[in-house]
Amino acid sequence: MDTSYTPRAMETRTICGLSLEQKRNDAVVSAEFFKNVVSRRKELPETAIRDLIVATLAVKYTQSNSVVYAKGGQVIGVGAGQQSRIHCTRLAGSKAKTWWLRQHPKVMALPFKKGVKRADISNAVENYVSGTVGVDLDWNSWNSLFDGQAPPMLTQEETSAWTGQLRDVALSSDAFFPFRDNVDHAASCGVRFICTPGGSVSDAAVIQACAEHDVALVHSGVRLFHH
């Protein structure tokens, strides 16, 4: 590796003889990135800034459209490469909820028998929290992972009660939210801190949605939507 190499400011792609150019994605993501809080809620704790940095770094390097959820200094959900912004928000939110469900007390106490491989445990837990045992994972395979009777499935009430405890999640989007539905859905997944570039004709509606959900919204002014 040539550590002295400096890439050109402009990147070029050739598609079917047509040359496309865009500025290299050289945005520097730091705490300064999140100074412009445009929502009614202004507080950004250090933990929120940390998680916004993590989420924004992730959207910088994932395929647009991209939305990322982060909590506890780690990415917990990625929705990338979708044709619609709301699809990104839903996909990442679903993954964030799955991450949270994997920490449910019943999941942590699943009595897998000795000798079950880690990959098999991970796959079984994924199906358990997703409610797909008997669909994507057949019952015989599920039952074979335990000595004696397999534990009961999570109920819808247990799932809803647990996911309702997911809070203080940070979200970053590589481009603006075109509609408030992104905020509405993100808030249902525990999001309390959002960073987007801003610049949409619907910014006022998005800011109003943040006020209704008590979400802090940052407009970075930096679009990370690159290909």
GROMACS elastic network, one bead per residue, 0.5 to 0.9 nm:
[ bonds ]
;  ai    aj funct       b0    kb
    1     4     6  0.88518   500
    1     5     6  0.86364   500
    2     5     6  0.55577   500
    3     6     6  0.84527   500
    6     9     6  0.89442   500
    7    10     6  0.84409   500
    7    11     6  0.87718   500
    7    24     6  0.84004   500
    8    11     6  0.69129   500
    8    23     6  0.88531   500
    8    24     6  0.75163   500
    9    22     6  0.86651   500
    9    23     6  0.58662   500
    9    24     6  0.54196   500
    9    25     6  0.86730   500
    9    26     6  0.84268   500
   10    21     6  0.64982   500
   10    22     6  0.56661   500
   10    24     6  0.54000   500
   11    20     6  0.82216   500
   11    21     6  0.55524   500
   11    22     6  0.54232   500
   11    23     6  0.60153   500
   11    24     6  0.57389   500
   12    19     6  0.66272   500
   12    20     6  0.55628   500
   12    22     6  0.67409   500
   12    23     6  0.89065   500
   13    18     6  0.81471   500
   13    19     6  0.56781   500
   13    20     6  0.51156   500
   13    21     6  0.64385   500
   13    22     6  0.86875   500
   14    17     6  0.59818   500
   14    18     6  0.54381   500
   14    20     6  0.62390   500
   14    21     6  0.88941   500
   15    18     6  0.51236   500
   15    19     6  0.64439   500
   15    20     6  0.78142   500
   16    19     6  0.84383   500
   22    25     6  0.86029   500
   22   226     6  0.79012   500
   22   227     6  0.85317   500
   23    26     6  0.82426   500
   23   226     6  0.87658   500
   24    27     6  0.86824   500
   24   226     6  0.84312   500
   25    60     6  0.76613   500
   25    61     6  0.89171   500
   25   224     6  0.70209   500
   25   225     6  0.88379   500
   25   226     6  0.71108   500
   27    60     6  0.83347   500
   27   222     6  0.76422   500
   27   224     6  0.79474   500
   28    33     6  0.80036   500
   28    57     6  0.89808   500
   29    32     6  0.76751   500
   29    33     6  0.59326   500
   29    34     6  0.89467   500
   29    53     6  0.63793   500
   29    54     6  0.89824   500
   29    56     6  0.71694   500
   29    57     6  0.67280   500
   30    33     6  0.54646   500
   30    34     6  0.78307   500
   30    49     6  0.86879   500
   30    50     6  0.88662   500
   30    53     6  0.63534   500
   31    34     6  0.58085   500
   31    35     6  0.74661   500
   31    49     6  0.63958   500
   31    50     6  0.78517   500
   31    52     6  0.87223   500
   31    53     6  0.71757   500
   32    35     6  0.56752   500
   32    36     6  0.89047   500
   33    36     6  0.79464   500
   33    53     6  0.83245   500
   33   218     6  0.87922   500
   33   219     6  0.88200   500
   33   220     6  0.58548   500
   33   221     6  0.87573   500
   33   222     6  0.86129   500
   34    37     6  0.70080   500
   34    44     6  0.87626   500
   34    49     6  0.73912   500
   34    52     6  0.81480   500
   34    53     6  0.86773   500
   34   195     6  0.74072   500
   34   218     6  0.59287   500
   34   219     6  0.73681   500
   34   220     6  0.60748   500
   35   218     6  0.72785   500
   35   219     6  0.83305   500
   35   220     6  0.76560   500
   36   217     6  0.85154   500
   36   218     6  0.55374   500
   36   219     6  0.57118   500
   36   220     6  0.64688   500
   36   221     6  0.87003   500
   37    40     6  0.84187   500
   37    41     6  0.81585   500
   37    42     6  0.60777   500
   37    43     6  0.85864   500
   37    44     6  0.87111   500
   37   195     6  0.88825   500
   37   216     6  0.70105   500
   37   217     6  0.56870   500
   37   219     6  0.64274   500
   37   220     6  0.85942   500
   38    41     6  0.82769   500
   38    42     6  0.76652   500
   38   207     6  0.73686   500
   38   216     6  0.78059   500
   38   217     6  0.58575   500
   38   218     6  0.58715   500
   38   219     6  0.66581   500
   39    42     6  0.64055   500
   39   207     6  0.58067   500
   39   208     6  0.79917   500
   39   210     6  0.66408   500
   39   211     6  0.65700   500
   39   214     6  0.87257   500
   39   215     6  0.74417   500
   39   216     6  0.55807   500
   39   217     6  0.51431   500
   39   218     6  0.73582   500
   40   207     6  0.80902   500
   40   208     6  0.86616   500
   40   210     6  0.78318   500
   40   211     6  0.58040   500
   40   214     6  0.77676   500
   40   215     6  0.81631   500
   40   216     6  0.71660   500
   40   217     6  0.83804   500
   41    44     6  0.87167   500
   41   210     6  0.82109   500
   41   211     6  0.70216   500
   41   214     6  0.62537   500
   41   215     6  0.62924   500
   41   217     6  0.77079   500
   42   215     6  0.88368   500
   42   216     6  0.59587   500
   42   217     6  0.80125   500
   43   216     6  0.70082   500
   44    47     6  0.79630   500
   44    48     6  0.57622   500
   44    49     6  0.63642   500
   44   193     6  0.76654   500
   44   216     6  0.73611   500
   45    48     6  0.51397   500
   45    49     6  0.64133   500
   45    50     6  0.86862   500
   46    49     6  0.50829   500
   46    50     6  0.61433   500
   46    51     6  0.86336   500
   47    50     6  0.50457   500
   47    51     6  0.62241   500
   47    52     6  0.85822   500
   47    71     6  0.84894   500
   47    72     6  0.74508   500
   47    73     6  0.77316   500
   48    51     6  0.50942   500
   48    52     6  0.60260   500
   48    53     6  0.85306   500
   48    71     6  0.80936   500
   48    72     6  0.87894   500
   48    73     6  0.89293   500
   48   168     6  0.76617   500
   48   169     6  0.78458   500
   48   170     6  0.64305   500
   48   192     6  0.87289   500
   48   193     6  0.68282   500
   49    53     6  0.61070   500
   49    54     6  0.86242   500
   49   170     6  0.84357   500
   49   193     6  0.87496   500
   50    53     6  0.51923   500
   50    54     6  0.63787   500
   50    55     6  0.87670   500
   50    71     6  0.88339   500
   50    72     6  0.83999   500
   50    73     6  0.63153   500
   51    54     6  0.50043   500
   51    55     6  0.61071   500
   51    56     6  0.84530   500
   51    69     6  0.84389   500
   51    70     6  0.54429   500
   51    71     6  0.57293   500
   51    72     6  0.67468   500
   51    73     6  0.52373   500
   51    74     6  0.70091   500
   51    75     6  0.80893   500
   51   169     6  0.78712   500
   51   170     6  0.58109   500
   51   171     6  0.81437   500
   51   193     6  0.89699   500
   52    55     6  0.50507   500
   52    56     6  0.58878   500
   52    57     6  0.84095   500
   52    69     6  0.85343   500
   52    70     6  0.70723   500
   52    71     6  0.87043   500
   52    73     6  0.88443   500
   52   170     6  0.56149   500
   52   171     6  0.65325   500
   52   172     6  0.64883   500
   52   193     6  0.76073   500
   52   194     6  0.75403   500
   52   195     6  0.70995   500
   53    56     6  0.51490   500
   53    57     6  0.60532   500
   53    58     6  0.85372   500
   53    73     6  0.88305   500
   53   172     6  0.85890   500
   54    57     6  0.53090   500
   54    58     6  0.63226   500
   54    59     6  0.89224   500
   54    68     6  0.89572   500
   54    69     6  0.89292   500
   54    70     6  0.67398   500
   54    71     6  0.88046   500
   54    73     6  0.66393   500
   54    74     6  0.66335   500
   54    75     6  0.68161   500
   54   172     6  0.88850   500
   55    58     6  0.50999   500
   55    59     6  0.63793   500
   55    60     6  0.86790   500
   55    67     6  0.82302   500
   55    68     6  0.53934   500
   55    69     6  0.60496   500
   55    70     6  0.55182   500
   55    71     6  0.88092   500
   55    73     6  0.89736   500
   55    74     6  0.80120   500
   55    75     6  0.63571   500
   55    78     6  0.89402   500
   55   170     6  0.72143   500
   55   171     6  0.62951   500
   55   172     6  0.54495   500
   55   173     6  0.83322   500
   55   195     6  0.89928   500
   56    59     6  0.51400   500
   56    60     6  0.61141   500
   56    61     6  0.88570   500
   56    67     6  0.87974   500
   56    68     6  0.74572   500
   56   171     6  0.80305   500
   56   172     6  0.53323   500
   56   173     6  0.72624   500
   56   174     6  0.76220   500
   56   195     6  0.78537   500
   56   224     6  0.88106   500
   57    60     6  0.50697   500
   57    61     6  0.66817   500
   57    62     6  0.89183   500
   57   172     6  0.89055   500
   58    61     6  0.54864   500
   58    62     6  0.62366   500
   58    66     6  0.88663   500
   58    67     6  0.87216   500
   58    68     6  0.68439   500
   58    75     6  0.77926   500
   58    78     6  0.83201   500
   58   172     6  0.85828   500
   59    62     6  0.51189   500
   59    63     6  0.76623   500
   59    64     6  0.79078   500
   59    65     6  0.87328   500
   59    66     6  0.57411   500
   59    67     6  0.63473   500
   59    68     6  0.62698   500
   59    78     6  0.83515   500
   59    80     6  0.81082   500
   59   172     6  0.69962   500
   59   173     6  0.65990   500
   59   174     6  0.57184   500
   59   224     6  0.73016   500
   59   225     6  0.85522   500
   60    63     6  0.83281   500
   60    64     6  0.88532   500
   60    66     6  0.85523   500
   60   174     6  0.68071   500
   60   224     6  0.56547   500
   60   225     6  0.77668   500
   60   226     6  0.81797   500
   61    64     6  0.89692   500
   61   224     6  0.87317   500
   61   226     6  0.89310   500
   62    65     6  0.83615   500
   62    66     6  0.65466   500
   62    67     6  0.89629   500
   62    78     6  0.87146   500
   62    80     6  0.63671   500
   62    81     6  0.77664   500
   63    66     6  0.62251   500
   63    80     6  0.55290   500
   63    82     6  0.84258   500
   63   225     6  0.82268   500
   63   226     6  0.76249   500
   63   227     6  0.69249   500
   64    67     6  0.84696   500
   64    80     6  0.59531   500
   64    81     6  0.50277   500
   64    82     6  0.70382   500
   64    83     6  0.84447   500
   64   174     6  0.71001   500
   64   175     6  0.85977   500
   64   224     6  0.83566   500
   64   225     6  0.56986   500
   64   226     6  0.65126   500
   64   227     6  0.68852   500
   65    79     6  0.79367   500
   65    80     6  0.55892   500
   65    81     6  0.51129   500
   65    82     6  0.53935   500
   65    83     6  0.65845   500
   65    84     6  0.70812   500
   65    85     6  0.63443   500
   65    88     6  0.69266   500
   65   173     6  0.81986   500
   65   174     6  0.68869   500
   65   175     6  0.76036   500
   65   225     6  0.68988   500
   65   226     6  0.88222   500
   66    78     6  0.73818   500
   66    79     6  0.55964   500
   66    81     6  0.62651   500
   66    82     6  0.72041   500
   66    85     6  0.74358   500
   66    88     6  0.60295   500
   66    89     6  0.82312   500
   66    92     6  0.89804   500
   66   172     6  0.84668   500
   66   173     6  0.60132   500
   66   174     6  0.57265   500
   66   175     6  0.79597   500
   66   225     6  0.79917   500
   67    77     6  0.83553   500
   67    78     6  0.61093   500
   67    79     6  0.52134   500
   67    80     6  0.63770   500
   67    85     6  0.77003   500
   67    88     6  0.55342   500
   67    89     6  0.58329   500
   67    91     6  0.86741   500
   67    92     6  0.66468   500
   67   171     6  0.70488   500
   67   172     6  0.57940   500
   67   174     6  0.66060   500
   67   175     6  0.87352   500
   68    75     6  0.70989   500
   68    76     6  0.77837   500
   68    77     6  0.57060   500
   68    79     6  0.62449   500
   68    80     6  0.81020   500
   68    88     6  0.82726   500
   68    89     6  0.77830   500
   68    92     6  0.61295   500
   68    93     6  0.84682   500
   68   170     6  0.82553   500
   68   171     6  0.55898   500
   68   172     6  0.54562   500
   68   173     6  0.66004   500
   68   174     6  0.88746   500
   69    74     6  0.87073   500
   69    75     6  0.59812   500
   69    76     6  0.56631   500
   69    78     6  0.64843   500
   69    79     6  0.87086   500
   69    89     6  0.87156   500
   69    92     6  0.64518   500
   69    93     6  0.71378   500
   69    95     6  0.88438   500
   69    96     6  0.68212   500
   69   169     6  0.66495   500
   69   170     6  0.56302   500
   69   172     6  0.67381   500
   69   186     6  0.89444   500
   69   191     6  0.79076   500
   70    73     6  0.67560   500
   70    74     6  0.54675   500
   70    76     6  0.51991   500
   70    77     6  0.68995   500
   70    78     6  0.89747   500
   70    96     6  0.82128   500
   70   169     6  0.59380   500
   70   170     6  0.51627   500
   70   171     6  0.63233   500
   70   172     6  0.84458   500
   71    74     6  0.56066   500
   71    75     6  0.65597   500
   71    76     6  0.66387   500
   71   167     6  0.88714   500
   71   168     6  0.72975   500
   71   169     6  0.51817   500
   71   170     6  0.62490   500
   71   171     6  0.89704   500
   72    75     6  0.83587   500
   72   169     6  0.84219   500
   75    78     6  0.74846   500
   75    96     6  0.85895   500
   76    92     6  0.79564   500
   76    93     6  0.86978   500
   76    95     6  0.67769   500
   76    97     6  0.84589   500
   76    98     6  0.87924   500
   76    99     6  0.62971   500
   76   100     6  0.84319   500
   77    91     6  0.77247   500
   77    93     6  0.62506   500
   77    94     6  0.74227   500
   77    97     6  0.82923   500
   77    98     6  0.87687   500
   77    99     6  0.78442   500
   78    88     6  0.76593   500
   78    89     6  0.84198   500
   78    91     6  0.70469   500
   78    93     6  0.79481   500
   78    95     6  0.71008   500
   78    96     6  0.81871   500
   79    82     6  0.72493   500
   79    85     6  0.89694   500
   79    87     6  0.74692   500
   79    89     6  0.62984   500
   79    90     6  0.74816   500
   79    91     6  0.50040   500
   79    93     6  0.79989   500
   79    95     6  0.84297   500
   80    87     6  0.89315   500
   80    88     6  0.59704   500
   80    91     6  0.83034   500
   80    92     6  0.81371   500
   81    84     6  0.89050   500
   81    88     6  0.78150   500
   82    85     6  0.70674   500
   82    86     6  0.88663   500
   82    87     6  0.64059   500
   82    88     6  0.59341   500
   83    87     6  0.74846   500
   83    88     6  0.82655   500
   84    87     6  0.52435   500
   84    88     6  0.66479   500
   84    89     6  0.89822   500
   85    88     6  0.51357   500
   85    89     6  0.64112   500
   85    90     6  0.87663   500
   85   173     6  0.86375   500
   85   175     6  0.85649   500
   85   176     6  0.86699   500
   85   177     6  0.69823   500
   85   178     6  0.76802   500
   85   179     6  0.89253   500
   85   182     6  0.75549   500
   86    90     6  0.60723   500
   86    91     6  0.84439   500
   86   177     6  0.83150   500
   86   178     6  0.88633   500
   86   179     6  0.84041   500
   86   181     6  0.71096   500
   86   182     6  0.55088   500
   86   185     6  0.83843   500
   87    90     6  0.51262   500
   87    91     6  0.59886   500
   87    92     6  0.84818   500
   87   182     6  0.88909   500
   88    91     6  0.51705   500
   88    92     6  0.60496   500
   88    93     6  0.83110   500
   88   182     6  0.89711   500
   89    92     6  0.53463   500
   89    93     6  0.59144   500
   89    94     6  0.85169   500
   89   173     6  0.86774   500
   89   182     6  0.61791   500
   89   183     6  0.86892   500
   89   185     6  0.72787   500
   89   186     6  0.66935   500
   90    94     6  0.60308   500
   90    95     6  0.86498   500
   90   182     6  0.80777   500
   90   185     6  0.69713   500
   90   186     6  0.76964   500
   91    94     6  0.51787   500
   91    95     6  0.64239   500
   91    96     6  0.87111   500
   92    95     6  0.51472   500
   92    96     6  0.61696   500
   92    97     6  0.87113   500
   93    97     6  0.62020   500
   93    98     6  0.85669   500
   93   185     6  0.79151   500
   93   186     6  0.66434   500
   93   188     6  0.86215   500
   93   189     6  0.58785   500
   93   190     6  0.89031   500
   94    97     6  0.52042   500
   94    98     6  0.62398   500
   94    99     6  0.86791   500
   94   189     6  0.80243   500
   95    99     6  0.61384   500
   95   100     6  0.86177   500
   96    99     6  0.50470   500
   96   100     6  0.62901   500
   96   101     6  0.86541   500
   96   166     6  0.89618   500
   96   189     6  0.74181   500
   97   100     6  0.50033   500
   97   101     6  0.60556   500
   97   102     6  0.86114   500
   97   163     6  0.62239   500
   97   166     6  0.77429   500
   97   189     6  0.67663   500
   97   190     6  0.89131   500
   98   102     6  0.62068   500
   98   103     6  0.89569   500
   98   126     6  0.76863   500
   98   129     6  0.67187   500
   98   130     6  0.71645   500
   98   163     6  0.87089   500
   99   102     6  0.53603   500
   99   103     6  0.72037   500
  100   103     6  0.55061   500
  100   104     6  0.71760   500
  100   162     6  0.80991   500
  100   163     6  0.68387   500
  100   166     6  0.69835   500
  101   104     6  0.51538   500
  101   105     6  0.89313   500
  101   107     6  0.77423   500
  101   129     6  0.61138   500
  101   130     6  0.87295   500
  101   159     6  0.73603   500
  101   162     6  0.70293   500
  101   163     6  0.67583   500
  102   105     6  0.85906   500
  102   106     6  0.89652   500
  102   107     6  0.60206   500
  102   108     6  0.74242   500
  102   125     6  0.69718   500
  102   126     6  0.75933   500
  102   128     6  0.88770   500
  102   129     6  0.66238   500
  103   106     6  0.82498   500
  103   107     6  0.63543   500
  103   108     6  0.61954   500
  104   107     6  0.52050   500
  104   108     6  0.62907   500
  104   109     6  0.86932   500
  104   129     6  0.89003   500
  104   159     6  0.87016   500
  104   162     6  0.70597   500
  105   108     6  0.50655   500
  105   109     6  0.61517   500
  105   110     6  0.87476   500
  106   109     6  0.51142   500
  106   110     6  0.62675   500
  106   151     6  0.89492   500
  106   154     6  0.78845   500
  107   110     6  0.52953   500
  107   125     6  0.70909   500
  107   128     6  0.81289   500
  107   129     6  0.78983   500
  107   154     6  0.88850   500
  108   111     6  0.87550   500
  109   112     6  0.88440   500
  110   125     6  0.87081   500
  110   146     6  0.87972   500
  110   150     6  0.88798   500
  110   151     6  0.71948   500
  111   145     6  0.86513   500
  111   146     6  0.65043   500
  111   147     6  0.80388   500
  111   150     6  0.83347   500
  111   151     6  0.79623   500
  112   115     6  0.85415   500
  112   116     6  0.68643   500
  112   121     6  0.76013   500
  112   145     6  0.57228   500
  112   147     6  0.74553   500
  112   150     6  0.89303   500
  113   116     6  0.62404   500
  113   144     6  0.87922   500
  113   145     6  0.60762   500
  113   147     6  0.56787   500
  114   117     6  0.88317   500
  114   145     6  0.89276   500
  114   146     6  0.85528   500
  114   147     6  0.87868   500
  116   119     6  0.84910   500
  116   120     6  0.66373   500
  116   121     6  0.68002   500
  116   145     6  0.67293   500
  116   146     6  0.88541   500
  117   120     6  0.52434   500
  117   121     6  0.63150   500
  117   122     6  0.87321   500
  118   121     6  0.50126   500
  118   122     6  0.61375   500
  118   123     6  0.86110   500
  119   122     6  0.50781   500
  119   123     6  0.61878   500
  119   124     6  0.85417   500
  120   123     6  0.51203   500
  120   124     6  0.60364   500
  120   125     6  0.85489   500
  120   145     6  0.85662   500
  121   124     6  0.50471   500
  121   125     6  0.60806   500
  121   126     6  0.85447   500
  121   145     6  0.82062   500
  122   125     6  0.52003   500
  122   126     6  0.62068   500
  122   127     6  0.88041   500
  123   126     6  0.50962   500
  123   127     6  0.64245   500
  123   128     6  0.86224   500
  123   137     6  0.87429   500
  124   127     6  0.52298   500
  124   128     6  0.60564   500
  124   129     6  0.87457   500
  124   133     6  0.79916   500
  124   137     6  0.75704   500
  124   142     6  0.70424   500
  124   145     6  0.85583   500
  125   129     6  0.61281   500
  125   130     6  0.83130   500
  126   129     6  0.55515   500
  126   130     6  0.60496   500
  126   131     6  0.85426   500
  126   132     6  0.84059   500
  127   131     6  0.58933   500
  127   133     6  0.54053   500
  127   134     6  0.89007   500
  127   135     6  0.87611   500
  127   136     6  0.71642   500
  127   137     6  0.67399   500
  128   131     6  0.53453   500
  128   132     6  0.64417   500
  128   133     6  0.59171   500
  128   153     6  0.68730   500
  128   154     6  0.74914   500
  129   132     6  0.78712   500
  129   133     6  0.89050   500
  129   153     6  0.84307   500
  129   154     6  0.71788   500
  129   159     6  0.80426   500
  130   133     6  0.80206   500
  131   134     6  0.85076   500
  131   135     6  0.85025   500
  131   153     6  0.76557   500
  131   154     6  0.76671   500
  131   155     6  0.89095   500
  132   135     6  0.50532   500
  132   136     6  0.55174   500
  132   137     6  0.66268   500
  132   138     6  0.88147   500
  133   136     6  0.61518   500
  133   138     6  0.62130   500
  133   139     6  0.65548   500
  133   142     6  0.71211   500
  133   153     6  0.84584   500
  134   137     6  0.54061   500
  134   139     6  0.50227   500
  134   140     6  0.85947   500
  134   142     6  0.81368   500
  135   138     6  0.60547   500
  135   139     6  0.83234   500
  137   140     6  0.84748   500
  137   141     6  0.67028   500
  137   142     6  0.67214   500
  138   141     6  0.55165   500
  138   142     6  0.63823   500
  138   143     6  0.88085   500
  139   143     6  0.59985   500
  139   144     6  0.84508   500
  140   143     6  0.51909   500
  140   144     6  0.60764   500
  140   145     6  0.89557   500
  141   144     6  0.52069   500
  141   145     6  0.68728   500
  142   145     6  0.56802   500
  142   146     6  0.78324   500
  142   150     6  0.76587   500
  143   146     6  0.59155   500
  143   147     6  0.83112   500
  143   148     6  0.83363   500
  143   149     6  0.72574   500
  143   150     6  0.54931   500
  143   151     6  0.88302   500
  144   147     6  0.75787   500
  144   148     6  0.89069   500
  144   150     6  0.83106   500
  145   150     6  0.79230   500
  146   149     6  0.69862   500
  146   150     6  0.58305   500
  146   151     6  0.84771   500
  147   150     6  0.75182   500
  149   152     6  0.89831   500
  152   155     6  0.87172   500
  154   157     6  0.81669   500
  154   158     6  0.61546   500
  154   159     6  0.64981   500
  155   158     6  0.51304   500
  155   159     6  0.62084   500
  155   160     6  0.86065   500
  156   159     6  0.50417   500
  156   160     6  0.60541   500
  156   161     6  0.84600   500
  157   160     6  0.52028   500
  157   161     6  0.60213   500
  157   162     6  0.85439   500
  158   161     6  0.51565   500
  158   162     6  0.61227   500
  158   163     6  0.86054   500
  159   162     6  0.53006   500
  159   163     6  0.61416   500
  159   164     6  0.84231   500
  160   163     6  0.53002   500
  160   164     6  0.59560   500
  160   165     6  0.88618   500
  161   164     6  0.51933   500
  161   165     6  0.69148   500
  162   165     6  0.54144   500
  162   166     6  0.73751   500
  163   166     6  0.54133   500
  163   167     6  0.89412   500
  163   189     6  0.75411   500
  163   190     6  0.82993   500
  164   167     6  0.78966   500
  164   188     6  0.79981   500
  164   189     6  0.77850   500
  164   190     6  0.75124   500
  165   190     6  0.77031   500
  166   169     6  0.75939   500
  166   189     6  0.68107   500
  166   190     6  0.50527   500
  166   191     6  0.83582   500
  167   187     6  0.88745   500
  167   189     6  0.76316   500
  167   191     6  0.63672   500
  167   192     6  0.71489   500
  168   190     6  0.60041   500
  168   191     6  0.57173   500
  168   192     6  0.50694   500
  168   193     6  0.71334   500
  169   186     6  0.89931   500
  169   187     6  0.89024   500
  169   189     6  0.79531   500
  169   190     6  0.55865   500
  169   192     6  0.56649   500
  169   193     6  0.65313   500
  169   194     6  0.87525   500
  170   190     6  0.85749   500
  170   191     6  0.56301   500
  170   192     6  0.62034   500
  170   194     6  0.58621   500
  170   195     6  0.81466   500
  171   186     6  0.79579   500
  171   191     6  0.66153   500
  171   192     6  0.80732   500
  171   193     6  0.61451   500
  171   195     6  0.63392   500
  171   196     6  0.86337   500
  172   175     6  0.89043   500
  172   193     6  0.84774   500
  172   194     6  0.57218   500
  172   196     6  0.60570   500
  173   176     6  0.68830   500
  173   177     6  0.78333   500
  173   194     6  0.79711   500
  173   195     6  0.63894   500
  173   196     6  0.51529   500
  173   197     6  0.77119   500
  173   223     6  0.89270   500
  173   224     6  0.82078   500
  173   225     6  0.89067   500
  174   195     6  0.87510   500
  174   196     6  0.65950   500
  174   197     6  0.72023   500
  174   222     6  0.84600   500
  174   223     6  0.60083   500
  174   225     6  0.52181   500
  174   226     6  0.85049   500
  175   178     6  0.89559   500
  175   196     6  0.60133   500
  175   197     6  0.57274   500
  175   198     6  0.73800   500
  175   199     6  0.87956   500
  175   222     6  0.83422   500
  175   223     6  0.54974   500
  175   224     6  0.63924   500
  175   225     6  0.58352   500
  176   179     6  0.89637   500
  176   195     6  0.89968   500
  176   196     6  0.53705   500
  176   197     6  0.55037   500
  176   199     6  0.64331   500
  176   200     6  0.59879   500
  176   203     6  0.82484   500
  176   219     6  0.88027   500
  176   223     6  0.79582   500
  177   180     6  0.70304   500
  177   181     6  0.85914   500
  177   182     6  0.66762   500
  177   183     6  0.82564   500
  177   196     6  0.72459   500
  177   197     6  0.87690   500
  177   198     6  0.74793   500
  177   199     6  0.88336   500
  177   200     6  0.68662   500
  177   202     6  0.76718   500
  177   203     6  0.75993   500
  177   206     6  0.72601   500
  178   181     6  0.87115   500
  178   182     6  0.83168   500
  178   200     6  0.60026   500
  178   201     6  0.74707   500
  178   202     6  0.59066   500
  178   203     6  0.77169   500
  178   206     6  0.81926   500
  179   182     6  0.64932   500
  179   183     6  0.82332   500
  179   200     6  0.86603   500
  179   202     6  0.60786   500
  179   203     6  0.81207   500
  179   205     6  0.73047   500
  179   206     6  0.65292   500
  180   183     6  0.53799   500
  180   184     6  0.64554   500
  180   185     6  0.88206   500
  180   202     6  0.76416   500
  180   203     6  0.84438   500
  180   205     6  0.59892   500
  180   207     6  0.81519   500
  180   208     6  0.82816   500
  180   209     6  0.60933   500
  180   210     6  0.85221   500
  181   185     6  0.60624   500
  181   186     6  0.83749   500
  181   206     6  0.82317   500
  181   209     6  0.83902   500
  182   185     6  0.53169   500
  182   186     6  0.59976   500
  182   187     6  0.85283   500
  182   206     6  0.83283   500
  183   186     6  0.50169   500
  183   187     6  0.59719   500
  183   188     6  0.85887   500
  183   191     6  0.84491   500
  183   194     6  0.85573   500
  183   206     6  0.68774   500
  183   207     6  0.89507   500
  183   209     6  0.63635   500
  183   210     6  0.65869   500
  183   213     6  0.82397   500
  183   215     6  0.85177   500
  184   187     6  0.53616   500
  184   188     6  0.65565   500
  184   209     6  0.68481   500
  184   210     6  0.81677   500
  184   213     6  0.76571   500
  185   188     6  0.51671   500
  185   189     6  0.67227   500
  185   191     6  0.88697   500
  186   189     6  0.51475   500
  186   190     6  0.67407   500
  186   191     6  0.53982   500
  186   192     6  0.83498   500
  187   190     6  0.51928   500
  187   192     6  0.66855   500
  187   210     6  0.85616   500
  187   213     6  0.65790   500
  187   214     6  0.88795   500
  187   215     6  0.76690   500
  188   191     6  0.72482   500
  191   194     6  0.74302   500
  191   215     6  0.73587   500
  192   210     6  0.86616   500
  192   213     6  0.80614   500
  192   214     6  0.70811   500
  192   216     6  0.61690   500
  192   217     6  0.85177   500
  193   215     6  0.57002   500
  193   217     6  0.61127   500
  193   218     6  0.79565   500
  194   210     6  0.89200   500
  194   215     6  0.72995   500
  194   216     6  0.61984   500
  194   218     6  0.60973   500
  194   219     6  0.86566   500
  195   198     6  0.85456   500
  195   216     6  0.85460   500
  195   217     6  0.58987   500
  195   219     6  0.59988   500
  195   220     6  0.67408   500
  196   199     6  0.89710   500
  196   217     6  0.77461   500
  196   218     6  0.63551   500
  196   219     6  0.53084   500
  196   220     6  0.61915   500
  196   221     6  0.77035   500
  196   222     6  0.81015   500
  196   223     6  0.79631   500
  197   200     6  0.89084   500
  197   218     6  0.78937   500
  197   222     6  0.50947   500
  197   223     6  0.53621   500
  197   224     6  0.80619   500
  198   203     6  0.66870   500
  198   218     6  0.82151   500
  198   219     6  0.50790   500
  198   220     6  0.70463   500
  198   221     6  0.61133   500
  198   222     6  0.83041   500
  198   223     6  0.83752   500
  199   202     6  0.82860   500
  199   203     6  0.67359   500
  199   219     6  0.84252   500
  199   221     6  0.76888   500
  200   203     6  0.51631   500
  200   204     6  0.86207   500
  201   204     6  0.76476   500
  201   205     6  0.88030   500
  202   205     6  0.53312   500
  202   206     6  0.62653   500
  202   207     6  0.86859   500
  203   206     6  0.50179   500
  203   207     6  0.60507   500
  203   208     6  0.85209   500
  204   207     6  0.51080   500
  204   208     6  0.61490   500
  204   209     6  0.86529   500
  205   208     6  0.50042   500
  205   209     6  0.62108   500
  205   210     6  0.86893   500
  206   209     6  0.50660   500
  206   210     6  0.63315   500
  206   211     6  0.87616   500
  206   217     6  0.89961   500
  207   210     6  0.50361   500
  207   211     6  0.63430   500
  207   212     6  0.88020   500
  207   215     6  0.89453   500
  207   217     6  0.72293   500
  208   211     6  0.50220   500
  208   212     6  0.63421   500
  208   213     6  0.87769   500
  209   212     6  0.50786   500
  209   213     6  0.63159   500
  209   214     6  0.84424   500
  209   215     6  0.82525   500
  210   213     6  0.51682   500
  210   214     6  0.57386   500
  210   216     6  0.66645   500
  210   217     6  0.68455   500
  211   215     6  0.62554   500
  211   216     6  0.80012   500
  212   215     6  0.77956   500
  219   222     6  0.81983   500
  220   223     6  0.80662   500
  223   226     6  0.82878   500
